[in-house]
């Protein structure tokens, strides 16, 4: 079984005996609908927001291990300091 996974989830799906397929989230819908992948590791809200629920029959929720991503914003300190106080 091929599962779309990225980052740390690649190790998880590999340990479960599936083949991880890394691809951008935007390619996931087509990959599922064409059978390139048979599943995906993603946040639950992606089933609606990215319309992935249209191509998935079943879902399993695992809040403690199956999905974690860190997002951050980086900004030049000089630019930050030049912003007005009300920004």
N, CA, C and O atoms as a Maestro MAE file, in Angstrom:
{
 s_m_m2io_version
 :::
 2.0.0
}

f_m_ct {
 s_m_title
 :::
 protein
 m_atom[348] {
  # First column is atom index #
  i_m_mmod_type
  r_m_x_coord
  r_m_y_coord
  r_m_z_coord
  i_m_residue_number
  s_m_chain_name
  s_m_pdb_residue_name
  s_m_pdb_atom_name
  i_m_atomic_number
  :::
  1 25 0.845 -1.166 0.000 1 A "UNK " " N  " 7
  2 3 0.000 0.000 0.000 1 A "UNK " " CA " 6
  3 2 0.896 1.237 0.000 1 A "UNK " " C  " 6
  4 15 1.873 1.296 0.746 1 A "UNK " " O  " 8
  5 25 0.572 2.211 -0.823 2 A "UNK " " N  " 7
  6 3 1.320 3.461 -0.888 2 A "UNK " " CA " 6
  7 2 0.528 4.548 -0.164 2 A "UNK " " C  " 6
  8 15 -0.647 4.781 -0.447 2 A "UNK " " O  " 8
  9 25 1.202 5.203 0.772 3 A "UNK " " N  " 7
  10 3 0.571 6.228 1.598 3 A "UNK " " CA " 6
  11 2 1.317 7.535 1.437 3 A "UNK " " C  " 6
  12 15 2.540 7.565 1.578 3 A "UNK " " O  " 8
  13 25 0.616 8.612 1.148 4 A "UNK " " N  " 7
  14 3 1.238 9.934 1.082 4 A "UNK " " CA " 6
  15 2 1.604 10.344 2.500 4 A "UNK " " C  " 6
  16 15 0.742 10.429 3.375 4 A "UNK " " O  " 8
  17 25 2.884 10.594 2.720 5 A "UNK " " N  " 7
  18 3 3.382 10.977 4.031 5 A "UNK " " CA " 6
  19 2 4.573 11.901 3.844 5 A "UNK " " C  " 6
  20 15 5.297 11.800 2.853 5 A "UNK " " O  " 8
  21 25 4.773 12.792 4.789 6 A "UNK " " N  " 7
  22 3 5.919 13.697 4.737 6 A "UNK " " CA " 6
  23 2 6.529 13.825 6.127 6 A "UNK " " C  " 6
  24 15 5.893 13.508 7.131 6 A "UNK " " O  " 8
  25 25 7.758 14.289 6.167 7 A "UNK " " N  " 7
  26 3 8.411 14.537 7.450 7 A "UNK " " CA " 6
  27 2 8.512 13.286 8.308 7 A "UNK " " C  " 6
  28 15 8.873 12.211 7.829 7 A "UNK " " O  " 8
  29 25 8.185 13.447 9.583 8 A "UNK " " N  " 7
  30 3 8.297 12.324 10.528 8 A "UNK " " CA " 6
  31 2 7.298 11.213 10.248 8 A "UNK " " C  " 6
  32 15 7.519 10.076 10.664 8 A "UNK " " O  " 8
  33 25 6.210 11.512 9.555 9 A "UNK " " N  " 7
  34 3 5.220 10.469 9.280 9 A "UNK " " CA " 6
  35 2 5.742 9.431 8.285 9 A "UNK " " C  " 6
  36 15 5.191 8.334 8.193 9 A "UNK " " O  " 8
  37 25 6.801 9.766 7.538 10 A "UNK " " N  " 7
  38 3 7.411 8.792 6.631 10 A "UNK " " CA " 6
  39 2 7.914 7.594 7.435 10 A "UNK " " C  " 6
  40 15 7.727 6.447 7.028 10 A "UNK " " O  " 8
  41 25 8.546 7.858 8.567 11 A "UNK " " N  " 7
  42 3 9.052 6.773 9.412 11 A "UNK " " CA " 6
  43 2 7.906 5.942 9.987 11 A "UNK " " C  " 6
  44 15 8.016 4.721 10.105 11 A "UNK " " O  " 8
  45 25 6.824 6.600 10.340 12 A "UNK " " N  " 7
  46 3 5.684 5.892 10.929 12 A "UNK " " CA " 6
  47 2 5.049 4.952 9.920 12 A "UNK " " C  " 6
  48 15 4.829 3.782 10.231 12 A "UNK " " O  " 8
  49 25 4.749 5.434 8.715 13 A "UNK " " N  " 7
  50 3 4.103 4.559 7.728 13 A "UNK " " CA " 6
  51 2 5.057 3.465 7.260 13 A "UNK " " C  " 6
  52 15 4.611 2.368 6.924 13 A "UNK " " O  " 8
  53 25 6.354 3.738 7.231 14 A "UNK " " N  " 7
  54 3 7.327 2.696 6.881 14 A "UNK " " CA " 6
  55 2 7.324 1.595 7.939 14 A "UNK " " C  " 6
  56 15 7.350 0.409 7.610 14 A "UNK " " O  " 8
  57 25 7.293 1.994 9.206 15 A "UNK " " N  " 7
  58 3 7.278 1.014 10.297 15 A "UNK " " CA " 6
  59 2 6.017 0.160 10.269 15 A "UNK " " C  " 6
  60 15 6.023 -0.972 10.754 15 A "UNK " " O  " 8
  61 25 4.945 0.687 9.708 16 A "UNK " " N  " 7
  62 3 3.693 -0.062 9.601 16 A "UNK " " CA " 6
  63 2 3.656 -0.960 8.364 16 A "UNK " " C  " 6
  64 15 2.670 -1.660 8.132 16 A "UNK " " O  " 8
  65 25 4.730 -0.940 7.571 17 A "UNK " " N  " 7
  66 3 4.826 -1.839 6.425 17 A "UNK " " CA " 6
  67 2 4.277 -1.285 5.123 17 A "UNK " " C  " 6
  68 15 4.076 -2.039 4.171 17 A "UNK " " O  " 8
  69 25 4.033 0.001 5.063 18 A "UNK " " N  " 7
  70 3 3.559 0.607 3.812 18 A "UNK " " CA " 6
  71 2 4.692 1.374 3.146 18 A "UNK " " C  " 6
  72 15 5.742 1.598 3.748 18 A "UNK " " O  " 8
  73 25 4.472 1.766 1.920 19 A "UNK " " N  " 7
  74 3 5.467 2.530 1.171 19 A "UNK " " CA " 6
  75 2 5.098 4.013 1.214 19 A "UNK " " C  " 6
  76 15 4.081 4.412 0.646 19 A "UNK " " O  " 8
  77 25 5.914 4.833 1.882 20 A "UNK " " N  " 7
  78 3 5.610 6.258 1.929 20 A "UNK " " CA " 6
  79 2 5.873 6.914 0.580 20 A "UNK " " C  " 6
  80 15 6.857 6.609 -0.095 20 A "UNK " " O  " 8
  81 25 4.985 7.812 0.203 21 A "UNK " " N  " 7
  82 3 5.139 8.591 -1.024 21 A "UNK " " CA " 6
  83 2 5.122 10.057 -0.615 21 A "UNK " " C  " 6
  84 15 4.117 10.558 -0.111 21 A "UNK " " O  " 8
  85 25 6.250 10.747 -0.837 22 A "UNK " " N  " 7
  86 3 6.317 12.153 -0.477 22 A "UNK " " CA " 6
  87 2 5.889 12.994 -1.674 22 A "UNK " " C  " 6
  88 15 6.377 12.816 -2.790 22 A "UNK " " O  " 8
  89 25 4.969 13.911 -1.413 23 A "UNK " " N  " 7
  90 3 4.484 14.810 -2.458 23 A "UNK " " CA " 6
  91 2 3.834 16.014 -1.792 23 A "UNK " " C  " 6
  92 15 3.438 15.940 -0.629 23 A "UNK " " O  " 8
  93 25 3.720 17.125 -2.519 24 A "UNK " " N  " 7
  94 3 3.042 18.294 -1.956 24 A "UNK " " CA " 6
  95 2 1.569 17.984 -1.689 24 A "UNK " " C  " 6
  96 15 0.962 17.165 -2.378 24 A "UNK " " O  " 8
  97 25 1.013 18.641 -0.693 25 A "UNK " " N  " 7
  98 3 -0.399 18.435 -0.343 25 A "UNK " " CA " 6
  99 2 -1.309 18.692 -1.542 25 A "UNK " " C  " 6
  100 15 -2.314 18.003 -1.719 25 A "UNK " " O  " 8
  101 25 -0.968 19.662 -2.349 26 A "UNK " " N  " 7
  102 3 -1.785 19.995 -3.520 26 A "UNK " " CA " 6
  103 2 -1.887 18.886 -4.556 26 A "UNK " " C  " 6
  104 15 -2.806 18.890 -5.375 26 A "UNK " " O  " 8
  105 25 -0.959 17.940 -4.534 27 A "UNK " " N  " 7
  106 3 -0.991 16.814 -5.479 27 A "UNK " " CA " 6
  107 2 -1.732 15.604 -4.922 27 A "UNK " " C  " 6
  108 15 -1.965 14.630 -5.638 27 A "UNK " " O  " 8
  109 25 -2.097 15.667 -3.654 28 A "UNK " " N  " 7
  110 3 -2.673 14.506 -2.974 28 A "UNK " " CA " 6
  111 2 -4.023 14.072 -3.537 28 A "UNK " " C  " 6
  112 15 -4.264 12.874 -3.685 28 A "UNK " " O  " 8
  113 25 -4.896 15.003 -3.849 29 A "UNK " " N  " 7
  114 3 -6.231 14.665 -4.364 29 A "UNK " " CA " 6
  115 2 -6.102 13.847 -5.645 29 A "UNK " " C  " 6
  116 15 -6.726 12.795 -5.780 29 A "UNK " " O  " 8
  117 25 -5.285 14.334 -6.591 30 A "UNK " " N  " 7
  118 3 -5.110 13.616 -7.855 30 A "UNK " " CA " 6
  119 2 -4.466 12.251 -7.636 30 A "UNK " " C  " 6
  120 15 -4.843 11.270 -8.276 30 A "UNK " " O  " 8
  121 25 -3.495 12.195 -6.728 31 A "UNK " " N  " 7
  122 3 -2.815 10.916 -6.466 31 A "UNK " " CA " 6
  123 2 -3.798 9.887 -5.921 31 A "UNK " " C  " 6
  124 15 -3.754 8.720 -6.310 31 A "UNK " " O  " 8
  125 25 -4.682 10.310 -5.025 32 A "UNK " " N  " 7
  126 3 -5.688 9.395 -4.478 32 A "UNK " " CA " 6
  127 2 -6.695 8.980 -5.551 32 A "UNK " " C  " 6
  128 15 -7.046 7.804 -5.649 32 A "UNK " " O  " 8
  129 25 -7.155 9.930 -6.347 33 A "UNK " " N  " 7
  130 3 -8.192 9.621 -7.341 33 A "UNK " " CA " 6
  131 2 -7.668 8.757 -8.481 33 A "UNK " " C  " 6
  132 15 -8.442 8.019 -9.092 33 A "UNK " " O  " 8
  133 25 -6.372 8.831 -8.783 34 A "UNK " " N  " 7
  134 3 -5.795 8.018 -9.862 34 A "UNK " " CA " 6
  135 2 -5.189 6.711 -9.366 34 A "UNK " " C  " 6
  136 15 -4.723 5.895 -10.162 34 A "UNK " " O  " 8
  137 25 -5.198 6.512 -8.041 35 A "UNK " " N  " 7
  138 3 -4.659 5.276 -7.493 35 A "UNK " " CA " 6
  139 2 -3.153 5.272 -7.321 35 A "UNK " " C  " 6
  140 15 -2.568 4.226 -7.040 35 A "UNK " " O  " 8
  141 25 -2.509 6.429 -7.484 36 A "UNK " " N  " 7
  142 3 -1.068 6.516 -7.251 36 A "UNK " " CA " 6
  143 2 -0.778 6.244 -5.780 36 A "UNK " " C  " 6
  144 15 0.217 5.597 -5.450 36 A "UNK " " O  " 8
  145 25 -1.642 6.735 -4.899 37 A "UNK " " N  " 7
  146 3 -1.583 6.429 -3.475 37 A "UNK " " CA " 6
  147 2 -2.927 5.856 -3.055 37 A "UNK " " C  " 6
  148 15 -3.962 6.150 -3.652 37 A "UNK " " O  " 8
  149 25 -2.887 5.033 -2.017 38 A "UNK " " N  " 7
  150 3 -4.126 4.435 -1.513 38 A "UNK " " CA " 6
  151 2 -4.547 5.056 -0.187 38 A "UNK " " C  " 6
  152 15 -5.587 4.692 0.363 38 A "UNK " " O  " 8
  153 25 -3.761 5.979 0.328 39 A "UNK " " N  " 7
  154 3 -4.084 6.628 1.586 39 A "UNK " " CA " 6
  155 2 -3.207 7.836 1.805 39 A "UNK " " C  " 6
  156 15 -2.319 8.128 1.003 39 A "UNK " " O  " 8
  157 25 -3.460 8.540 2.896 40 A "UNK " " N  " 7
  158 3 -2.740 9.761 3.199 40 A "UNK " " CA " 6
  159 2 -2.688 9.969 4.710 40 A "UNK " " C  " 6
  160 15 -3.639 9.640 5.419 40 A "UNK " " O  " 8
  161 25 -1.596 10.506 5.188 41 A "UNK " " N  " 7
  162 3 -1.490 10.934 6.575 41 A "UNK " " CA " 6
  163 2 -1.631 12.452 6.543 41 A "UNK " " C  " 6
  164 15 -0.810 13.152 5.950 41 A "UNK " " O  " 8
  165 25 -2.679 12.946 7.186 42 A "UNK " " N  " 7
  166 3 -2.959 14.382 7.137 42 A "UNK " " CA " 6
  167 2 -3.859 14.778 8.298 42 A "UNK " " C  " 6
  168 15 -4.464 13.919 8.940 42 A "UNK " " O  " 8
  169 25 -3.950 16.069 8.568 43 A "UNK " " N  " 7
  170 3 -4.901 16.510 9.592 43 A "UNK " " CA " 6
  171 2 -6.336 16.236 9.138 43 A "UNK " " C  " 6
  172 15 -6.623 16.238 7.941 43 A "UNK " " O  " 8
  173 25 -7.221 16.004 10.082 44 A "UNK " " N  " 7
  174 3 -8.621 15.708 9.767 44 A "UNK " " CA " 6
  175 2 -9.264 16.791 8.917 44 A "UNK " " C  " 6
  176 15 -10.041 16.491 8.010 44 A "UNK " " O  " 8
  177 25 -8.945 18.053 9.204 45 A "UNK " " N  " 7
  178 3 -9.571 19.150 8.464 45 A "UNK " " CA " 6
  179 2 -9.206 19.151 6.977 45 A "UNK " " C  " 6
  180 15 -9.882 19.799 6.178 45 A "UNK " " O  " 8
  181 25 -8.154 18.438 6.604 46 A "UNK " " N  " 7
  182 3 -7.778 18.332 5.192 46 A "UNK " " CA " 6
  183 2 -8.788 17.528 4.382 46 A "UNK " " C  " 6
  184 15 -8.896 17.704 3.169 46 A "UNK " " O  " 8
  185 25 -9.527 16.647 5.049 47 A "UNK " " N  " 7
  186 3 -10.533 15.856 4.348 47 A "UNK " " CA " 6
  187 2 -11.589 16.749 3.730 47 A "UNK " " C  " 6
  188 15 -12.126 16.437 2.667 47 A "UNK " " O  " 8
  189 25 -11.891 17.859 4.388 48 A "UNK " " N  " 7
  190 3 -12.865 18.806 3.844 48 A "UNK " " CA " 6
  191 2 -12.168 19.925 3.066 48 A "UNK " " C  " 6
  192 15 -12.526 20.212 1.923 48 A "UNK " " O  " 8
  193 25 -11.179 20.548 3.688 49 A "UNK " " N  " 7
  194 3 -10.520 21.702 3.075 49 A "UNK " " CA " 6
  195 2 -9.844 21.401 1.752 49 A "UNK " " C  " 6
  196 15 -9.916 22.210 0.827 49 A "UNK " " O  " 8
  197 25 -9.195 20.267 1.641 50 A "UNK " " N  " 7
  198 3 -8.545 19.856 0.404 50 A "UNK " " CA " 6
  199 2 -9.420 18.888 -0.384 50 A "UNK " " C  " 6
  200 15 -8.996 18.382 -1.423 50 A "UNK " " O  " 8
  201 25 -10.628 18.625 0.091 51 A "UNK " " N  " 7
  202 3 -11.602 17.721 -0.531 51 A "UNK " " CA " 6
  203 2 -11.088 16.283 -0.645 51 A "UNK " " C  " 6
  204 15 -11.506 15.537 -1.530 51 A "UNK " " O  " 8
  205 25 -10.181 15.902 0.255 52 A "UNK " " N  " 7
  206 3 -9.627 14.552 0.216 52 A "UNK " " CA " 6
  207 2 -10.649 13.506 0.628 52 A "UNK " " C  " 6
  208 15 -10.526 12.342 0.248 52 A "UNK " " O  " 8
  209 25 -11.646 13.899 1.392 53 A "UNK " " N  " 7
  210 3 -12.691 12.977 1.809 53 A "UNK " " CA " 6
  211 2 -13.457 12.381 0.647 53 A "UNK " " C  " 6
  212 15 -14.075 11.325 0.782 53 A "UNK " " O  " 8
  213 25 -13.423 13.057 -0.505 54 A "UNK " " N  " 7
  214 3 -14.099 12.534 -1.694 54 A "UNK " " CA " 6
  215 2 -13.439 11.253 -2.205 54 A "UNK " " C  " 6
  216 15 -14.087 10.445 -2.871 54 A "UNK " " O  " 8
  217 25 -12.149 11.063 -1.895 55 A "UNK " " N  " 7
  218 3 -11.440 9.902 -2.417 55 A "UNK " " CA " 6
  219 2 -11.045 8.900 -1.356 55 A "UNK " " C  " 6
  220 15 -10.292 7.967 -1.635 55 A "UNK " " O  " 8
  221 25 -11.542 9.079 -0.140 56 A "UNK " " N  " 7
  222 3 -11.179 8.195 0.960 56 A "UNK " " CA " 6
  223 2 -12.432 7.544 1.531 56 A "UNK " " C  " 6
  224 15 -13.402 8.236 1.840 56 A "UNK " " O  " 8
  225 25 -12.424 6.233 1.674 57 A "UNK " " N  " 7
  226 3 -13.581 5.515 2.226 57 A "UNK " " CA " 6
  227 2 -13.537 5.456 3.748 57 A "UNK " " C  " 6
  228 15 -14.580 5.486 4.401 57 A "UNK " " O  " 8
  229 25 -12.326 5.372 4.323 58 A "UNK " " N  " 7
  230 3 -12.175 5.200 5.770 58 A "UNK " " CA " 6
  231 2 -11.125 6.169 6.296 58 A "UNK " " C  " 6
  232 15 -10.228 6.591 5.566 58 A "UNK " " O  " 8
  233 25 -11.249 6.511 7.561 59 A "UNK " " N  " 7
  234 3 -10.206 7.318 8.208 59 A "UNK " " CA " 6
  235 2 -9.977 6.812 9.621 59 A "UNK " " C  " 6
  236 15 -10.887 6.297 10.271 59 A "UNK " " O  " 8
  237 25 -8.772 6.964 10.071 60 A "UNK " " N  " 7
  238 3 -8.387 6.598 11.435 60 A "UNK " " CA " 6
  239 2 -7.764 7.825 12.065 60 A "UNK " " C  " 6
  240 15 -6.886 8.455 11.474 60 A "UNK " " O  " 8
  241 25 -8.209 8.165 13.252 61 A "UNK " " N  " 7
  242 3 -7.655 9.320 13.948 61 A "UNK " " CA " 6
  243 2 -6.698 8.840 15.028 61 A "UNK " " C  " 6
  244 15 -7.047 8.010 15.867 61 A "UNK " " O  " 8
  245 25 -5.496 9.373 14.992 62 A "UNK " " N  " 7
  246 3 -4.482 9.043 15.979 62 A "UNK " " CA " 6
  247 2 -3.811 10.348 16.381 62 A "UNK " " C  " 6
  248 15 -2.865 10.799 15.735 62 A "UNK " " O  " 8
  249 25 -4.306 10.939 17.442 63 A "UNK " " N  " 7
  250 3 -3.839 12.256 17.846 63 A "UNK " " CA " 6
  251 2 -2.450 12.244 18.476 63 A "UNK " " C  " 6
  252 15 -1.785 13.279 18.507 63 A "UNK " " O  " 8
  253 25 -2.004 11.113 18.973 64 A "UNK " " N  " 7
  254 3 -0.762 11.126 19.737 64 A "UNK " " CA " 6
  255 2 0.499 10.824 18.929 64 A "UNK " " C  " 6
  256 15 1.598 11.130 19.394 64 A "UNK " " O  " 8
  257 25 0.383 10.238 17.743 65 A "UNK " " N  " 7
  258 3 1.624 9.882 17.061 65 A "UNK " " CA " 6
  259 2 1.627 10.058 15.551 65 A "UNK " " C  " 6
  260 15 2.704 10.125 14.959 65 A "UNK " " O  " 8
  261 25 0.499 10.134 14.919 66 A "UNK " " N  " 7
  262 3 0.494 10.034 13.462 66 A "UNK " " CA " 6
  263 2 0.747 11.339 12.723 66 A "UNK " " C  " 6
  264 15 1.047 11.305 11.530 66 A "UNK " " O  " 8
  265 25 0.639 12.464 13.369 67 A "UNK " " N  " 7
  266 3 0.832 13.690 12.611 67 A "UNK " " CA " 6
  267 2 1.302 14.807 13.516 67 A "UNK " " C  " 6
  268 15 0.631 15.165 14.484 67 A "UNK " " O  " 8
  269 25 2.435 15.343 13.200 68 A "UNK " " N  " 7
  270 3 2.914 16.526 13.924 68 A "UNK " " CA " 6
  271 2 3.796 17.341 12.995 68 A "UNK " " C  " 6
  272 15 4.694 16.807 12.343 68 A "UNK " " O  " 8
  273 25 3.539 18.609 12.941 69 A "UNK " " N  " 7
  274 3 4.287 19.526 12.094 69 A "UNK " " CA " 6
  275 2 4.499 20.813 12.867 69 A "UNK " " C  " 6
  276 15 3.619 21.254 13.606 69 A "UNK " " O  " 8
  277 25 5.648 21.403 12.700 70 A "UNK " " N  " 7
  278 3 5.926 22.682 13.326 70 A "UNK " " CA " 6
  279 2 5.990 23.746 12.244 70 A "UNK " " C  " 6
  280 15 6.701 23.592 11.251 70 A "UNK " " O  " 8
  281 25 5.255 24.814 12.438 71 A "UNK " " N  " 7
  282 3 5.301 25.948 11.526 71 A "UNK " " CA " 6
  283 2 5.934 27.122 12.252 71 A "UNK " " C  " 6
  284 15 5.776 27.258 13.465 71 A "UNK " " O  " 8
  285 25 6.641 27.960 11.533 72 A "UNK " " N  " 7
  286 3 7.225 29.136 12.144 72 A "UNK " " CA " 6
  287 2 7.359 30.235 11.102 72 A "UNK " " C  " 6
  288 15 7.334 29.975 9.899 72 A "UNK " " O  " 8
  289 25 7.498 31.441 11.570 73 A "UNK " " N  " 7
  290 3 7.674 32.605 10.702 73 A "UNK " " CA " 6
  291 2 9.037 33.194 11.005 73 A "UNK " " C  " 6
  292 15 9.400 33.351 12.171 73 A "UNK " " O  " 8
  293 25 9.785 33.518 9.984 74 A "UNK " " N  " 7
  294 3 11.104 34.102 10.146 74 A "UNK " " CA " 6
  295 2 11.078 35.498 9.542 74 A "UNK " " C  " 6
  296 15 10.531 35.713 8.460 74 A "UNK " " O  " 8
  297 25 11.677 36.441 10.258 75 A "UNK " " N  " 7
  298 3 11.706 37.814 9.769 75 A "UNK " " CA " 6
  299 2 13.040 38.444 10.137 75 A "UNK " " C  " 6
  300 15 13.574 38.192 11.218 75 A "UNK " " O  " 8
  301 25 13.568 39.246 9.258 76 A "UNK " " N  " 7
  302 3 14.796 39.979 9.513 76 A "UNK " " CA " 6
  303 2 14.599 40.902 10.714 76 A "UNK " " C  " 6
  304 15 13.626 41.654 10.751 76 A "UNK " " O  " 8
  305 25 15.500 40.862 11.696 77 A "UNK " " N  " 7
  306 3 15.360 41.634 12.922 77 A "UNK " " CA " 6
  307 2 15.350 43.145 12.663 77 A "UNK " " C  " 6
  308 15 14.626 43.883 13.331 77 A "UNK " " O  " 8
  309 25 16.142 43.602 11.704 78 A "UNK " " N  " 7
  310 3 16.125 45.043 11.379 78 A "UNK " " CA " 6
  311 2 14.768 45.459 10.826 78 A "UNK " " C  " 6
  312 15 14.260 46.530 11.158 78 A "UNK " " O  " 8
  313 25 14.189 44.625 9.997 79 A "UNK " " N  " 7
  314 3 12.857 44.914 9.455 79 A "UNK " " CA " 6
  315 2 11.823 44.912 10.579 79 A "UNK " " C  " 6
  316 15 10.964 45.792 10.633 79 A "UNK " " O  " 8
  317 25 11.900 43.934 11.469 80 A "UNK " " N  " 7
  318 3 10.997 43.843 12.614 80 A "UNK " " CA " 6
  319 2 11.068 45.120 13.448 80 A "UNK " " C  " 6
  320 15 10.041 45.687 13.822 80 A "UNK " " O  " 8
  321 25 12.278 45.560 13.732 81 A "UNK " " N  " 7
  322 3 12.458 46.755 14.556 81 A "UNK " " CA " 6
  323 2 12.007 48.019 13.853 81 A "UNK " " C  " 6
  324 15 11.734 49.019 14.517 81 A "UNK " " O  " 8
  325 25 11.920 48.008 12.531 82 A "UNK " " N  " 7
  326 3 11.495 49.202 11.805 82 A "UNK " " CA " 6
  327 2 9.967 49.335 11.691 82 A "UNK " " C  " 6
  328 15 9.465 50.360 11.230 82 A "UNK " " O  " 8
  329 25 9.229 48.291 12.115 83 A "UNK " " N  " 7
  330 3 7.766 48.342 12.054 83 A "UNK " " CA " 6
  331 2 7.229 49.368 13.057 83 A "UNK " " C  " 6
  332 15 7.788 49.531 14.141 83 A "UNK " " O  " 8
  333 25 6.146 50.057 12.691 84 A "UNK " " N  " 7
  334 3 5.533 50.987 13.656 84 A "UNK " " CA " 6
  335 2 4.938 50.222 14.843 84 A "UNK " " C  " 6
  336 15 4.603 49.045 14.718 84 A "UNK " " O  " 8
  337 25 4.810 50.876 15.964 85 A "UNK " " N  " 7
  338 3 4.327 50.238 17.199 85 A "UNK " " CA " 6
  339 2 2.933 49.660 17.044 85 A "UNK " " C  " 6
  340 15 2.626 48.651 17.677 85 A "UNK " " O  " 8
  341 25 2.076 50.259 16.227 86 A "UNK " " N  " 7
  342 3 0.701 49.779 16.071 86 A "UNK " " CA " 6
  343 2 0.581 48.562 15.161 86 A "UNK " " C  " 6
  344 15 -0.490 47.967 15.044 86 A "UNK " " O  " 8
  345 25 1.682 48.198 14.520 87 A "UNK " " N  " 7
  346 3 1.647 47.009 13.652 87 A "UNK " " CA " 6
  347 2 1.826 45.832 14.510 87 A "UNK " " C  " 6
  348 15 1.833 44.704 14.016 87 A "UNK " " O  " 8
  :::
 }
 m_bond[347] {
  # First column is bond index #
  i_m_from
  i_m_to
  i_m_order
  :::
  1 1 2 1
  2 2 3 1
  3 3 4 2
  4 3 5 1
  5 5 6 1
  6 6 7 1
  7 7 8 2
  8 7 9 1
  9 9 10 1
  10 10 11 1
  11 11 12 2
  12 11 13 1
  13 13 14 1
  14 14 15 1
  15 15 16 2
  16 15 17 1
  17 17 18 1
  18 18 19 1
  19 19 20 2
  20 19 21 1
  21 21 22 1
  22 22 23 1
  23 23 24 2
  24 23 25 1
  25 25 26 1
  26 26 27 1
  27 27 28 2
  28 27 29 1
  29 29 30 1
  30 30 31 1
  31 31 32 2
  32 31 33 1
  33 33 34 1
  34 34 35 1
  35 35 36 2
  36 35 37 1
  37 37 38 1
  38 38 39 1
  39 39 40 2
  40 39 41 1
  41 41 42 1
  42 42 43 1
  43 43 44 2
  44 43 45 1
  45 45 46 1
  46 46 47 1
  47 47 48 2
  48 47 49 1
  49 49 50 1
  50 50 51 1
  51 51 52 2
  52 51 53 1
  53 53 54 1
  54 54 55 1
  55 55 56 2
  56 55 57 1
  57 57 58 1
  58 58 59 1
  59 59 60 2
  60 59 61 1
  61 61 62 1
  62 62 63 1
  63 63 64 2
  64 63 65 1
  65 65 66 1
  66 66 67 1
  67 67 68 2
  68 67 69 1
  69 69 70 1
  70 70 71 1
  71 71 72 2
  72 71 73 1
  73 73 74 1
  74 74 75 1
  75 75 76 2
  76 75 77 1
  77 77 78 1
  78 78 79 1
  79 79 80 2
  80 79 81 1
  81 81 82 1
  82 82 83 1
  83 83 84 2
  84 83 85 1
  85 85 86 1
  86 86 87 1
  87 87 88 2
  88 87 89 1
  89 89 90 1
  90 90 91 1
  91 91 92 2
  92 91 93 1
  93 93 94 1
  94 94 95 1
  95 95 96 2
  96 95 97 1
  97 97 98 1
  98 98 99 1
  99 99 100 2
  100 99 101 1
  101 101 102 1
  102 102 103 1
  103 103 104 2
  104 103 105 1
  105 105 106 1
  106 106 107 1
  107 107 108 2
  108 107 109 1
  109 109 110 1
  110 110 111 1
  111 111 112 2
  112 111 113 1
  113 113 114 1
  114 114 115 1
  115 115 116 2
  116 115 117 1
  117 117 118 1
  118 118 119 1
  119 119 120 2
  120 119 121 1
  121 121 122 1
  122 122 123 1
  123 123 124 2
  124 123 125 1
  125 125 126 1
  126 126 127 1
  127 127 128 2
  128 127 129 1
  129 129 130 1
  130 130 131 1
  131 131 132 2
  132 131 133 1
  133 133 134 1
  134 134 135 1
  135 135 136 2
  136 135 137 1
  137 137 138 1
  138 138 139 1
  139 139 140 2
  140 139 141 1
  141 141 142 1
  142 142 143 1
  143 143 144 2
  144 143 145 1
  145 145 146 1
  146 146 147 1
  147 147 148 2
  148 147 149 1
  149 149 150 1
  150 150 151 1
  151 151 152 2
  152 151 153 1
  153 153 154 1
  154 154 155 1
  155 155 156 2
  156 155 157 1
  157 157 158 1
  158 158 159 1
  159 159 160 2
  160 159 161 1
  161 161 162 1
  162 162 163 1
  163 163 164 2
  164 163 165 1
  165 165 166 1
  166 166 167 1
  167 167 168 2
  168 167 169 1
  169 169 170 1
  170 170 171 1
  171 171 172 2
  172 171 173 1
  173 173 174 1
  174 174 175 1
  175 175 176 2
  176 175 177 1
  177 177 178 1
  178 178 179 1
  179 179 180 2
  180 179 181 1
  181 181 182 1
  182 182 183 1
  183 183 184 2
  184 183 185 1
  185 185 186 1
  186 186 187 1
  187 187 188 2
  188 187 189 1
  189 189 190 1
  190 190 191 1
  191 191 192 2
  192 191 193 1
  193 193 194 1
  194 194 195 1
  195 195 196 2
  196 195 197 1
  197 197 198 1
  198 198 199 1
  199 199 200 2
  200 199 201 1
  201 201 202 1
  202 202 203 1
  203 203 204 2
  204 203 205 1
  205 205 206 1
  206 206 207 1
  207 207 208 2
  208 207 209 1
  209 209 210 1
  210 210 211 1
  211 211 212 2
  212 211 213 1
  213 213 214 1
  214 214 215 1
  215 215 216 2
  216 215 217 1
  217 217 218 1
  218 218 219 1
  219 219 220 2
  220 219 221 1
  221 221 222 1
  222 222 223 1
  223 223 224 2
  224 223 225 1
  225 225 226 1
  226 226 227 1
  227 227 228 2
  228 227 229 1
  229 229 230 1
  230 230 231 1
  231 231 232 2
  232 231 233 1
  233 233 234 1
  234 234 235 1
  235 235 236 2
  236 235 237 1
  237 237 238 1
  238 238 239 1
  239 239 240 2
  240 239 241 1
  241 241 242 1
  242 242 243 1
  243 243 244 2
  244 243 245 1
  245 245 246 1
  246 246 247 1
  247 247 248 2
  248 247 249 1
  249 249 250 1
  250 250 251 1
  251 251 252 2
  252 251 253 1
  253 253 254 1
  254 254 255 1
  255 255 256 2
  256 255 257 1
  257 257 258 1
  258 258 259 1
  259 259 260 2
  260 259 261 1
  261 261 262 1
  262 262 263 1
  263 263 264 2
  264 263 265 1
  265 265 266 1
  266 266 267 1
  267 267 268 2
  268 267 269 1
  269 269 270 1
  270 270 271 1
  271 271 272 2
  272 271 273 1
  273 273 274 1
  274 274 275 1
  275 275 276 2
  276 275 277 1
  277 277 278 1
  278 278 279 1
  279 279 280 2
  280 279 281 1
  281 281 282 1
  282 282 283 1
  283 283 284 2
  284 283 285 1
  285 285 286 1
  286 286 287 1
  287 287 288 2
  288 287 289 1
  289 289 290 1
  290 290 291 1
  291 291 292 2
  292 291 293 1
  293 293 294 1
  294 294 295 1
  295 295 296 2
  296 295 297 1
  297 297 298 1
  298 298 299 1
  299 299 300 2
  300 299 301 1
  301 301 302 1
  302 302 303 1
  303 303 304 2
  304 303 305 1
  305 305 306 1
  306 306 307 1
  307 307 308 2
  308 307 309 1
  309 309 310 1
  310 310 311 1
  311 311 312 2
  312 311 313 1
  313 313 314 1
  314 314 315 1
  315 315 316 2
  316 315 317 1
  317 317 318 1
  318 318 319 1
  319 319 320 2
  320 319 321 1
  321 321 322 1
  322 322 323 1
  323 323 324 2
  324 323 325 1
  325 325 326 1
  326 326 327 1
  327 327 328 2
  328 327 329 1
  329 329 330 1
  330 330 331 1
  331 331 332 2
  332 331 333 1
  333 333 334 1
  334 334 335 1
  335 335 336 2
  336 335 337 1
  337 337 338 1
  338 338 339 1
  339 339 340 2
  340 339 341 1
  341 341 342 1
  342 342 343 1
  343 343 344 2
  344 343 345 1
  345 345 346 1
  346 346 347 1
  347 347 348 2
  :::
 }
}
